[in-house]
């Protein structure tokens, strides 16, 4: 199975920005949908944003207008630009790539928004 590794997380002040990237161990083909999910301590994992093979994007209501998901290439499939970050955005963010044969997840990258 393909391995995914997220990067770009870190500590940022409220109102700041971060860009998360996802790197794959090999090129990925046959993608159905890609997305970013997040999980805060004590909470269930939630969907943040998705982008389909056709380019259709969907966002959680809490991040609409602030986050942008984009496709990159077969080896680095999906990025997440996060602007106007809020303390409520603090979580571990996970990259997800679903193909016709696999559903792959990264190990996550920590995003902490704090003053």
C-alpha angles and dihedrals in degrees: 000000000000116000121222127202123191123209139175101065124131147116117315137169120248109276092029130118139237133180118213121203133192123211123195127210089230138004113289123219133179094039116180100178139344128201153160123241131181138203126198121199111282093009134098121255112270135195115254104176141339136195123196129216087259092055098255112149131203129185137192110253090242093063103034111128092016106060129053125194119202141176118240113174143304094280097040100030108176142017132191120209110200120194134174090023119201131201087249088066091067107122145104108281121213131198116221129191121183120194132172089270107027145037107205130189134186125225093253138246124240119241116189121184111190142141 
